[in-house]
Amino acid sequence: MLTHSNRYIITGGPGSGKSSLLAALIDKSYQGFEEISRIIIREQHETGGDMVPWQNLAAFAELCYERMSAQLDECKSNCTCFYDRGLPDIIAYVRRGGLSVPDKYFEKAQSYNRTVFLAPPWQEIFVNDSERPESFEDSMEIYKFLKSTYEELGFSIVELPKVSIEERVHFIENILKA
């Protein structure tokens, strides 16, 4: 049976340094997976589609679910894999949007290591872009939804310190060695 002990999620509100941290982990030869939601938002902008969280959350969430599920299969069993967001993030976003969450989201959310790395809101590094229209206040609210969702799902949350990317990588590596 396939173990999911090598699949780690890096989560947090928008603009908390997740993508930069993932890039640094990939540079250190870990297997990493880009945030699916950003890819979908970029594609929707390019095609004029409406499957973005602020227009059609249900369709957006379903597309994220499909692609995140496929992404799980790409993790090599002999590697430590890091994901910029995981399926529990979709659950949190759907809940924040006031929609009901399909059962399959909860089932698939169990496909990761029980330790999750949570990046706290960090005003000094927060920036907006075309794929991240949320304000810093939105980021703080999303962080709270994410944290409570991961706790409810039984994950062990490790909050990342507000330090340099290199220090965050070292922090994670120390956790993995423990």
C-alpha positions as CSV (number, residue, x, y, z in Angstrom):
1,M,0.0,0.0,0.0
2,L,1.3,3.5,-0.9
3,T,2.3,5.6,2.0
4,H,1.6,9.3,2.0
5,S,4.3,10.1,4.5
6,N,6.4,11.8,1.8
7,R,3.7,14.3,0.7
8,Y,3.9,17.6,2.6
9,I,1.6,20.6,2.3
10,I,2.8,24.2,2.6
11,T,-0.2,26.4,3.2
12,G,-1.2,29.9,4.4
13,G,-3.0,32.9,3.2
14,P,-2.1,34.7,0.0
15,G,1.2,36.5,0.0
16,S,2.7,34.6,3.0
17,G,5.8,33.3,1.1
18,K,4.6,29.8,0.1
19,S,5.7,29.9,-3.5
20,S,9.1,31.3,-2.8
21,L,9.7,28.7,-0.2
22,L,8.6,25.9,-2.6
23,A,11.0,27.2,-5.2
24,A,13.8,27.1,-2.7
25,L,12.9,23.6,-1.7
26,I,12.9,22.5,-5.4
27,D,16.4,24.1,-5.7
28,K,17.5,21.8,-2.9
29,S,16.4,18.8,-5.0
30,Y,13.0,18.2,-3.3
31,Q,10.1,17.4,-5.6
32,G,7.7,20.3,-5.6
33,F,4.3,21.2,-7.0
34,E,3.1,24.6,-8.0
35,E,-0.1,26.0,-6.6
36,I,-2.9,24.6,-8.8
37,S,-5.3,27.5,-8.0
38,R,-2.8,30.1,-9.4
39,I,-2.4,28.0,-12.6
40,I,-6.2,27.8,-13.0
41,I,-6.6,31.5,-12.4
42,R,-3.9,32.3,-14.9
43,E,-5.6,30.0,-17.5
44,Q,-9.0,31.6,-16.9
45,H,-7.6,35.1,-17.3
46,E,-6.0,34.0,-20.6
47,T,-9.2,32.5,-22.0
48,G,-11.7,34.9,-20.5
49,G,-13.2,32.1,-18.4
50,D,-15.1,32.6,-15.1
51,M,-13.8,29.6,-13.1
52,V,-12.1,31.8,-10.6
53,P,-12.9,31.8,-6.9
54,W,-14.5,35.3,-6.9
55,Q,-16.9,34.5,-9.8
56,N,-17.6,30.7,-9.8
57,L,-16.3,29.2,-6.6
58,A,-18.0,25.8,-7.0
59,A,-16.6,25.2,-10.6
60,F,-13.2,26.6,-9.5
61,A,-13.1,24.2,-6.5
62,E,-14.0,21.2,-8.6
63,L,-11.3,22.0,-11.2
64,C,-8.8,22.4,-8.3
65,Y,-9.9,19.1,-6.8
66,E,-9.4,17.3,-10.2
67,R,-6.0,18.7,-10.8
68,M,-4.8,18.4,-7.2
69,S,-5.9,14.8,-7.2
70,A,-3.9,14.2,-10.4
71,Q,-0.9,16.1,-8.9
72,L,-0.8,13.6,-6.0
73,D,-0.1,10.8,-8.4
74,E,3.0,12.6,-9.6
75,C,4.8,12.4,-6.3
76,K,7.5,9.8,-6.6
77,S,7.5,7.3,-3.7
78,N,11.2,7.7,-3.1
79,C,11.1,11.5,-2.8
80,T,10.0,14.1,-0.3
81,C,7.3,16.1,-2.1
82,F,6.0,19.5,-1.2
83,Y,2.7,21.0,-2.4
84,D,2.0,24.7,-2.6
85,R,-1.5,24.3,-1.0
86,G,-3.4,21.0,-0.7
87,L,-6.9,19.7,-0.9
88,P,-7.8,20.9,2.6
89,D,-7.2,24.4,1.3
90,I,-10.1,23.9,-1.2
91,I,-12.3,22.8,1.7
92,A,-11.4,25.9,3.6
93,Y,-12.1,28.2,0.6
94,V,-15.4,26.5,-0.2
95,R,-16.5,26.9,3.5
96,R,-15.4,30.5,3.5
97,G,-17.6,31.0,0.4
98,G,-20.6,29.6,2.3
99,L,-20.9,26.5,0.0
100,S,-21.2,22.9,1.1
101,V,-18.1,20.7,0.6
102,P,-18.5,17.5,-1.4
103,D,-17.5,14.4,0.7
104,K,-14.9,13.4,-1.9
105,Y,-12.8,16.5,-0.9
106,F,-12.6,15.2,2.7
107,E,-11.7,11.7,1.6
108,K,-8.9,12.9,-0.8
109,A,-7.6,15.4,1.8
110,Q,-6.3,12.3,3.7
111,S,-3.7,11.8,1.0
112,Y,-0.9,13.9,2.6
113,N,1.4,13.6,5.5
114,R,-0.3,14.6,8.7
115,T,2.3,17.4,9.3
116,V,1.4,20.6,7.4
117,F,3.5,23.7,7.2
118,L,1.5,26.9,7.8
119,A,2.8,30.3,6.7
120,P,1.4,33.0,8.8
121,P,0.2,36.4,7.4
122,W,3.3,38.6,6.9
123,Q,2.5,42.2,6.0
124,E,6.2,43.0,5.1
125,I,6.3,40.5,2.2
126,F,2.6,40.7,1.1
127,V,2.0,41.8,-2.5
128,N,-0.9,41.7,-4.9
129,D,-0.8,40.4,-8.4
130,S,-3.2,39.4,-11.2
131,E,-3.7,36.0,-9.6
132,R,-3.9,37.3,-6.0
133,P,-6.4,40.2,-5.8
134,E,-7.0,39.6,-2.1
135,S,-6.1,42.3,0.4
136,F,-3.9,41.7,3.4
137,E,-7.0,41.6,5.6
138,D,-8.4,38.9,3.3
139,S,-5.2,37.0,3.6
140,M,-5.5,37.1,7.4
141,E,-9.1,35.8,7.3
142,I,-8.1,33.0,4.8
143,Y,-5.3,32.0,7.2
144,K,-7.8,31.6,10.0
145,F,-10.1,29.4,7.8
146,L,-7.1,27.3,6.7
147,K,-5.8,26.8,10.2
148,S,-9.2,25.8,11.6
149,T,-9.8,23.5,8.6
150,Y,-6.5,21.7,9.0
151,E,-7.0,21.4,12.7
152,E,-10.5,19.9,12.2
153,L,-9.1,17.4,9.7
154,G,-6.6,16.2,12.3
155,F,-3.4,17.6,10.7
156,S,-0.5,18.6,13.0
157,I,0.2,22.2,12.1
158,V,3.8,23.6,12.2
159,E,3.7,27.3,11.8
160,L,6.6,28.7,9.8
161,P,8.7,31.4,11.4
162,K,8.9,34.8,9.7
163,V,12.5,34.5,8.6
164,S,14.4,34.4,5.3
165,I,13.6,31.7,2.8
166,E,16.8,29.9,3.5
167,E,16.0,29.9,7.2
168,R,12.5,28.5,6.4
169,V,14.1,25.7,4.3
170,H,16.4,24.9,7.2
171,F,13.5,24.9,9.6
172,I,11.5,22.5,7.5
173,E,14.5,20.2,7.0
174,N,15.0,20.1,10.8
175,I,11.3,19.1,11.3
176,L,11.7,16.3,8.7
177,K,14.8,15.0,10.4
178,A,13.1,14.9,13.8
